[in-house]
């Protein structure tokens, strides 16, 4: 299952991926709106700035494409809010999927 969520309050677009053969792992690719507005990406998630997954025990693994970006206080705070939003999505989707199996 693949789906998109827009987190307008923190200016992130996030694609989520749940593999039905490994339903305890929720993968994601996230792009801050300012990179979209600057023409830094299209719809191809391989070009997104932040990527990762949440696994058993709500362990979050995150990578950053390129490792070079302007880190403002606002962007730092939004990354923290993105962390919370992704964990919430994991709890909602994975738990719901496991109840249906």
C-alpha positions in Angstrom: 0.0 0.0 0.0 1.3 3.4 -0.9 -0.3 6.8 -0.1 0.4 10.5 0.2 -0.2 12.8 3.2 0.2 16.5 3.2 1.3 18.0 6.5 0.6 21.6 5.8 1.1 22.7 9.4 4.8 21.7 9.2 5.2 22.2 5.4 6.0 18.6 4.5 4.7 16.3 1.8 5.1 12.6 2.8 4.7 9.4 0.8 4.1 6.3 3.0 4.7 2.7 1.9 3.5 -0.4 3.7 4.6 -3.7 2.4 1.9 -6.4 2.9 4.6 -9.0 3.3 6.3 -7.0 6.1 3.4 -5.1 7.7 5.3 -4.1 10.8 7.6 -1.7 8.8 6.3 1.6 7.5 8.6 3.3 5.1 8.4 6.9 4.0 9.9 9.7 1.9 9.3 13.3 2.9 9.9 16.6 1.2 9.8 20.0 2.7 7.6 22.4 0.7 10.4 24.9 0.2 12.3 22.3 -1.9 9.2 21.7 -4.0 8.7 25.4 -4.5 12.4 25.9 -5.5 12.0 23.2 -8.2 14.1 20.8 -6.2 11.9 17.8 -6.9 9.1 16.4 -8.9 6.9 13.5 -7.8 9.8 10.9 -7.8 10.3 10.0 -4.1 14.0 9.0 -4.8 14.7 12.8 -5.0 13.1 13.6 -1.7 15.3 15.0 1.1 14.2 12.8 4.0 13.6 9.1 3.9 13.4 6.2 6.3 11.2 3.7 8.1 9.6 2.9 11.4 10.0 -0.7 12.5 9.0 -2.9 15.5 9.2 -1.1 18.8 8.6 2.2 17.0 12.3 2.5 16.0 12.7 5.3 13.6 15.5 5.2 11.0 16.1 8.4 9.0 18.4 9.3 6.1 18.9 12.6 4.4 19.7 12.8 0.7 22.9 14.7 0.1 23.6 15.5 3.8 23.9 19.2 2.9 21.1 21.7 3.6 20.4 24.9 5.3 19.3 24.1 8.9 17.2 26.9 10.3 15.6 26.8 13.7 12.2 26.5 12.0 13.3 23.6 9.8 14.8 21.9 12.9 11.5 22.3 14.8 9.6 21.0 11.8 11.7 17.9 11.6 10.8 17.2 15.3 7.1 17.6 14.4 7.6 15.4 11.3 9.1 12.7 13.7 5.9 12.8 15.8 3.6 12.7 12.7 5.4 9.7 11.3 5.2 7.8 14.6 1.5 8.6 14.8 1.0 7.3 11.3 2.9 4.1 12.2 0.7 3.5 15.2 -2.5 4.1 13.2 -1.6 2.2 10.0 0.4 -0.7 11.3 -1.9 -1.4 14.3 -4.9 -1.2 12.0 -3.3 -3.5 9.4 -2.4 -6.1 12.1 -5.9 -6.1 13.5 -7.2 -6.9 10.0 -4.9 -9.9 9.5 
